């Protein structure tokens, strides 16, 4: 009888774990030691605040460039529709964002322009061991840069 109760309890616990939904909301700090950053420079944010709902994803990034901090805010809908957000030097970026329920990942593809150079930035968000993982690939006429960012909750 004890074995039957144990098996039923284990089955219920497993079903609960598999049914959990991923939510990326929170305040996150970059862990540079665990991340794989670009050799000469990185597009990684020092910190992020994320608000993830069923239909939207809002992101506030704090980045550093030449010793100066910059804050940027972006809003995405998770329906695959194009979203426009502010880019560098007054430009506008166009992004699509989609949440993959099966893979438990969020993929954002952004097209933009900096000083006449067009680029595409693809970022895939996931969770691993309580950390936020962002796999980032930037592509432009200057080449490609692949990085993996590991963020820890503040």
Residue pairs with C-beta under 8 A, 6 or more apart in sequence:
22 104
22 126
22 127
23 52
24 50
24 52
24 57
24 106
24 125
24 127
24 132
25 50
25 51
25 52
26 49
26 50
26 132
26 153
26 154
27 47
27 48
27 49
27 153
27 154
28 47
28 48
28 49
28 50
28 132
28 151
28 152
28 153
28 154
29 46
29 47
29 151
29 152
29 153
29 154
30 44
30 45
30 46
30 47
30 149
30 150
30 151
31 131
31 150
31 151
31 152
34 131
34 150
35 44
35 147
35 148
35 149
35 150
36 147
36 148
37 44
37 147
37 149
38 145
38 147
42 147
43 121
43 136
43 138
43 145
43 147
44 63
44 134
44 136
44 147
44 149
45 61
45 62
45 63
45 149
46 62
46 63
46 64
46 69
47 61
47 62
47 151
47 154
48 59
48 60
48 61
48 62
48 132
48 151
49 59
49 60
50 57
50 58
50 59
50 60
50 132
51 57
51 58
52 58
52 106
54 78
55 77
55 78
55 79
56 75
56 76
56 77
56 78
57 75
57 76
57 78
57 97
57 99
57 106
57 108
58 73
58 74
58 75
58 76
59 73
59 74
59 75
59 76
60 71
60 72
60 73
61 71
61 72
61 73
61 74
62 69
62 70
62 71
63 69
63 70
63 71
63 72
64 70
72 86
73 85
73 86
74 83
74 85
74 86
74 93
74 95
75 83
75 85
76 83
76 85
76 95
76 97
76 108
77 83
77 97
78 97
78 98
78 99
78 106
79 98
80 96
80 97
80 98
81 96
82 94
82 95
82 96
83 94
83 95
83 96
83 97
84 92
84 93
84 94
84 95
85 92
85 93
85 95
85 110
86 92
86 93
87 93
87 112
87 113
87 114
88 112
88 114
89 114
89 115
91 112
91 113
91 114
92 112
93 110
93 111
93 112
94 110
94 111
94 112
95 108
95 109
95 110
95 111
96 108
96 109
97 106
97 107
97 108
97 109
98 106
98 107
99 105
99 106
100 106
100 107
103 126
104 126
104 127
105 124
105 125
105 126
106 124
106 125
106 126
107 122
107 123
107 124
107 125
108 121
108 122
108 123
108 125
109 120
109 121
109 122
110 120
110 121
110 122
110 123
111 118
111 119
111 120
112 118
112 119
112 121
113 119
117 140
117 141
117 142
118 140
118 141
119 138
119 139
119 140
120 138
120 139
120 140
121 136
121 137
121 138
121 139
122 136
122 137
122 138
122 139
123 134
123 135
123 136
123 137
124 134
124 135
125 132
125 133
125 134
126 132
126 133
126 135
127 133
130 152
130 153
131 150
131 151
131 152
132 150
132 151
132 152
132 153
133 148
133 149
133 150
133 151
134 148
134 149
134 151
135 146
135 147
135 148
136 145
136 146
136 147
136 148
136 149
137 144
137 145
137 146
137 147
138 144
138 145
139 145
